[in-house]
Amino acid sequence: MQKGKASIAFDHPPYITAASSVAGKKEGEGPLGALFDLVEQEDMLGEKNWEAAESRLQKEAAELAIQKAGRKAGEIRYLFAGDLLAQLIATSFGSISLEIPLFGLYGACSTMGEAMSLAAMAVDAGYGDRCLAMASSHFATAEKQFRFPLGYGNQRALSAAWTATGAGAVVIEGKDGIKRGKGEELKPLARISGITTGRVVDFGVKDSSNMGAAMAPAAFHTIWQHFQDFERDEKDYDKIITGDLGIVGQTILLDLLHKEGYDLAGIHMDCGLELFDRENQDTHAGGSGCGCSAITLCAYILPKIQDGTWKRVLFIPTGSLHSTVSYNEGQSVPGIAHGVVLEHIEEGW
Amino acid sequence: MQKGKASIAFDHPPYITAASSVAGKKEGEGPLGALFDLVEQEDMLGEKNWEAAESRLQKEAAELAIQKAGRKAGEIRYLFAGDLLAQLIATSFGSISLEIPLFGLYGACSTMGEAMSLAAMAVDAGYGDRCLAMASSHFATAEKQFRFPLGYGNQRALSAAWTATGAGAVVIEGKDGIKRGKGEELKPLARISGITTGRVVDFGVKDSSNMGAAMAPAAFHTIWQHFQDFERDEKDYDKIITGDLGIVGQTILLDLLHKEGYDLAGIHMDCGLELFDRENQDTHAGGSGCGCSAITLCAYILPKIQDGTWKRVLFIPTGSLHSTVSYNEGQSVPGIAHGVVLEHIEEGW
């Protein structure tokens, strides 16, 4: 059902029945390290290059999520997936062996939100019993893609974020399609009750080393739109969790919302600020990349929703829409943010 | 309604109510030249660089399609769009001023099929009264992105295609949302009765100057899957139209299908072979790029369906999933193809 200007409240809210997180070594050494399904100890994952390594992260995350849902790849109707690389090569090559019909997505670091939105739409509408939503990033592929060769030992701005190495995947299913355990129900992790889809928001920020500032207006716009569309405010949520605004972007977001009368101070969380220990891991503004929000969701957020610590969460991965070409041509860095409402499932669902 | 393994037959088939095509100068000089809504005579479109020019193509195509549907941008629920450039910058910057919630897509040159599939899914499910599907490419941005600086005057392989400069956009609406004319019905161009979504198909082709050969197996797979899912064959279609296989890819596709017992010789058409006069325009294997199938669809195919020349068409844009990085690292060039069934609307619809 359409809600307001940019939102959907699902008639048959789809369930997240399984989630997987495959993280890199540095992510494994961070505060969430013990929560990941798999921590890869070697940046190359045994592959010949970083791009192939990122594809492998996706393959592992997809296979693990499907297995946790008690399914085989052939039982997944559609794959909605993306990454940060030019022409989406991590996804294209990472998904060959899955043989699942693919909708390739690019939403920069908001991709996990975009993928979950479309997968939930497909399941709610009955286009598939179950879909897979996935996103990945890799520190080394992103540095090569967007910044400087690692060998330069380039100095990073304090406002810059550290691209996370990791892939997260969730299986999204309709109630009828869920595999039941022997004698007991396989209780899903969360229900997706609605979404709010973001538009490109350009506040004219031109510094690609300060993506938090570039994305904050987009996060603000999606949260604000979400509140209008659902006639809710921050008090209706236990947590409102952005993707990778980092410390700079968080400050701006809270300011922008405060001006509109919303106080998110105690409720806002940012995946980029949770993933790393900023002081001891030298990650400056925080973590970033599609993988940052994806693995934080799968390893940390969803379990907290499943166990009832949080009853209702607004998850809003944030993306910074630039390339080296657009940056070098003097363009600004617009942002986009896609919101997904995740709810705790009570006993007796 | 799900059909077979990878298809949907829509319960409430959405309508294409308007289509726009904005083409470059060379495309305007080709066999379809007289059919385009707009032919830009200058490659830069008055912008400072090629990327901004491609963004402008999208902006113009979007505004024109919306205007032809008798609507304003604010009445479009979602925009599904993409292009060939790294991090989708043509789309990101081209859609800022539209202020429509955006799902950014990357399916290489199959993007128009992906965009139309998702837009039709959203409309059929009632998530939006109308959506916009759009794709673009630009010869100069693509050469810079994938090949050599234009100034090199690099010699092209005969199997190579010529990336089209152009953007195509279609407005997809549910029956209830269609704007009626004064006293007469605004008859849509076509009905989207179903889709078949492709998966990544890798036959190990390693030559990015021969994308036709790389994409043909994907086109074959989607067409074959479509026939199985809908229990149809080539005799159920007036035309089966691929995106940009060109002369090399077409031969391979017809061969592959022939081995499975399907004879598409009189029915198959390829947008890349229609867009340019290969002999006099020196475009070698044919046209390519997301824009190639998008503008051929909007300017040439849809009018033929509207006037009843063709009653049922399978439109299958084809994409080649590589980047310069994957190519230089010795990876193969996998393909993907997304099928959309377009049907003529009889009088008294």
Interface residues (C-beta under 8 A of the other chain):
Chain A: M1 Q2 A6 I8 K48 N49 E51 A52 R77 Y78 G82 L84 L85 A86 Q87 L88 I89 S92 F93 S95 I96 L98 E99 I100 P101 L102 F103 G104 L105 Y106 G107 A108 E114 S117 L118 M121 A122 D124 A125 G126 Y127 G128 K144 Q145 T197 G198 R199 V200 D202 L321 H322 S323 T324 V325 S326 E329 Q331 P334 I336
Chain B: M1 Q2 A6 I8 K48 N49 E51 A52 R77 Y78 G82 L84 L85 A86 Q87 L88 I89 S92 F93 S95 I96 L98 E99 I100 P101 L102 F103 G104 L105 Y106 G107 A108 E114 S117 L118 M121 A122 D124 A125 G126 Y127 G128 K144 Q145 T197 G198 R199 V200 D202 L321 H322 S323 T324 V325 S326 E329 Q331 P334 I336
